[in-house]
Amino acid sequence: PGLINAYSSVPNMAIFLDLLHQAQRRGCVPFILPQFTVTTDSAGSPWTDTASLTVDNGGDLETQLQASIAAVPGDWVMQPGFQLFAGNPGSLGQDVSSTVIFHQSGQMMTSERLRVRDQIANYIVCSDGTGNLVLAEDLLSGEEWGHREGYVESSSPTTTQTLQNMANAALREYKDEQTSRTIDVPPSLPARRVFVDYDVGDWIGVQDTNLYDIETLRVMTISATVDQSENVTVELTLDSRIMLLSELMNNLLQKIGASAAAQVLPAPGAAATKVKA
């Protein structure tokens, strides 16, 4: 008694917020200032997800934050002054892709792109191992990439609604190809000044190699390097969901399915499915 944290039908981020406040009342990390509440995200939009679970002892707050926001699925960012922002999908960051555009000529010093399609799944079956099954399907993804199946299983019994949340979250993560792009840019180009015209979480425009299309990508990380001549280069990692995909799904399943495990199984013949170049 007093050591078990059990929650019933509350938003996932409300669980994290409660655990954070418990730690702060004990004197830990009092400087962290959440900019969201148990009912709304940092943009004022209501949390629409719910979870019923028991949080085991011995965890850490950062892992719980990753797990809780992955279940939304949403975003979080720590701003200066230890202000912690968290939001529903798309509520954090601004779309500045029409004003902040990096062109191939003179504005990008290097550019690398990675595309991964072997994990696409647009027909998800989710089970809790006791015979309860739910389905989630994306027809548009099926038309574009062909029918590709995925299976998610929780090793502990749970509610049908929780299973549906798991299936929907998995579908959102796996229904499209995962892309990552890294570009090196000058820090102070007019209308493209880092941390002034754009920041982490914002959507910017990047000219494609065909010199015609402008791709809208999200800034995931920003890092700066200074050479011996004191020249500053900024490296932007854009829309880098590839590296986060497995971790987010594992966090999600561990949070709402205890010892859950997930495996994506391409449908037979998927390797021959027509995909866009």
N, C-alpha and C positions, 0 to 999 in steps of 0.2 A: 504493500500500500504506500502511495506517495512516490513510487519510483516508476510506475507504468503510465505512459501517455497514450490513452485510447481516445480516438476521435470517431464521431459518427456523423456522416452526411454534412461535411463542412468543406469549404474550398481548400484546395491543396496549399495555397499560399497562406491561408489562415493557420494551417498546422505549423508551417515554418515560423510565422510571426509569433505564435504562442510559445514555441520552443525558444525563440530568440529572446522574448520578454522574460521568460523564466531564467535564462542565463544572465540577462542584464540585472534582474533583481538580486542575483547572487554576486553581482559585482563584475561580471565578465563583459568585455567589449561594450562598455556603456556609450562609446563614441559613435557607434553605428546608428544612423538615423533613417529608418525606413520611410520612404515616401509613398507608401500604399497602406491600405487598411485590410481588415479581415473580409470586407465585402467588395472593395473596389481596387483597381490597379492604380498605377501612378498617373494615368491619364484620366482617371475618374470613371472609367468603364467598369461595370460590375463583373466580378469573377463568375463564370457560368458553370465551372466544373465543380464536382463534389467527390469526396473520398471518405471511406470508412475503413480505418486501419488502426493498428497499434504500432507505435514507433518504438523499436527496441532501444534499450540502454546501450551506451558505449559509442554512439555515433558522434559525428561532428557537424557543426552548423553549416559549413560550406557544402558538404556532401548532401545534407538535407535540403539546402537551397537548390542545388542542381536537380535533385530528384523531384522536388515539389514543382519547380517551374517547368521541368520536362513533361510533367503530367498534364500541364494546362492545354497544349504546350505553348510556352511563351518565352520571354526574354528578360534578362536582368542586366543591369550595369551599375557599377559603383562610381559615382561622380565625386569630384573634389569635396572635401569636408566630410567624407564617409557617408554621403547621402546615397542610400540604396534605392534604386528605382527598379520596379518590376512591372511587367505588363502582359496583357493578352497578346495573341499574335498580331503583329502590325501596329500596336499602339505606341511602341517606343521608336524614336527616330523620326526623321522627316524625309519626305521625298523631295530631294533637290536635284533630281536627275535632269531637269530641264534647264538648270542654270549652272550646275557644276558638272562639266563634261571634260574628260581627258581624251585628247585626240592622239592618234598614232604618231603624228609628226611633231616632234619637239616638246611634247608634253608628257610622254611616257618614256623613260630611259630604258626600262626593260619590262617585259610582259610575259607571263607564263600562265597557261591555262590547262586545267585537268578536268576531264569529264568521265564519270563512272556510271555505267548502266547495268552492271551485272546484279545489282541489288534491287532493281525495280520490282515492286509487287503491287498490283492493283486489285487483288481479290484476297482479302485477309480473313482467315478463320481463327477464332480465338476460343480457347477452352480452359476450364479450370481443373480438368482431369477427373471430374465426377459425372461427365455426360452432358454438362451444360455447354452449349455452343452458340456463338453469335457470329454474324458475318458483317463485313464492311467492304464495299466495292466502289470503285471510281470508273465510270463508263468512259469518260473522256480519255483517261490514261490508257484504258484498254484499247480504244480506237487508235491511239498514237503508238503504243508500244507492244500491242498484242496482249493476250490474256496471260498474266503472270501471277502465280499464287504465292501466298505467304502464310505461315502458321505461327501463332503465338500461344504459349501455354503457361498457365500459372499452376504451380504444384500445390497450392492451397485453395480450398473452396472459397468462392466469393459470390457477390451478387451479380445478377444479369446486367445491371446498369454499369457496374464496375468493369465487367468484361467488355461491354460495348464501348466504354471509354478507352480501354486498352486497344481494342480493335481500331477505333477511329484515330487514335494517336499514331498507331503503327501505319495506318493507311496514309496519313498526312506526311509521314516521314519517308515512305518508300514509293509513293505513287509516281514520282518524277525522277529523272536522272539527277545525280548529285554533281554540282559543278563547283570548282574552286578556281579563283584567279588571283594571281599576285602581280602587282605592278609597282615599279619604283618611279616616284615622281618628285619634282622639286617642291619644297614646302610652301613657297610664297608666290605662286603664279597668280596673276590678277583673277579674281572671282573663284579661285581654287585654293585658298589659304587653309591649311590644315588647322583644325580646331576653331576656325573662324567661320568659314563658309560651309564646312562639313565636319562631322564628328563620328565617333563609333556609333553604329546603329542606323546611320542615315543611308539613304539610297542615292547613288550617284550614277552618272552616265559615263560609259566607256565605249569609245569607237571601236568597232570590230575591224579585223584585219582586211576586210573587203573595202574599207574606207567609206562605207555607205551606212551600214546599220549602226545604231547606238543602242548598246545593251545596258539595261538598268540593273545594277548590282548593289548589294548591301555591304557596307563597310563593317567587317567583323573585327579586325584588329588594325592598329596603327603603331608602327615602330619607326624610330629615327636612328640614323647612323651618321657619324661625323668622321671624315677622313683626316689625314695629317695636315691637309691644307685648310681644315675647318670648313669644308664644304658639307652641307647637310643634305641628306637624301631621306625621303620618307617612303617606307614600304607599306603598301596597303594590301591586306588580305581581304578579298571580296567574296561574299556569299560562300564561305568555306564550310558548308554543312557536311562535306565528306568526312572530315576528321572528327566532327562531333556526333555523327549519326549513331555509331555503335554505342558510344558512351551515353548519349541521351536515352536511347532505347533501353539499355541495361539499367540505368537509373530508374526509369519509369517502371519497368517490370519488377525490380527489386522493391520499389516503394509500395506498389499496390498488389504485388503478387508474392511477397516474401521471397522464397527461393525460386522465383520464376526464371524461365529461360525462353529465348526466342530464336527461331530459325526461319530464314527466308528461303523458300524452295521455288526456284523458277519452274514454270510449267514445262512439260515435255515439248521439245521443239523451240523453246524460247531463244536458243542461240541462233536460230534461223529466222527469227521474227524481224520484219522490216523495221528499221529505226532510222530516224533522221540523221543526216550527216552533221 
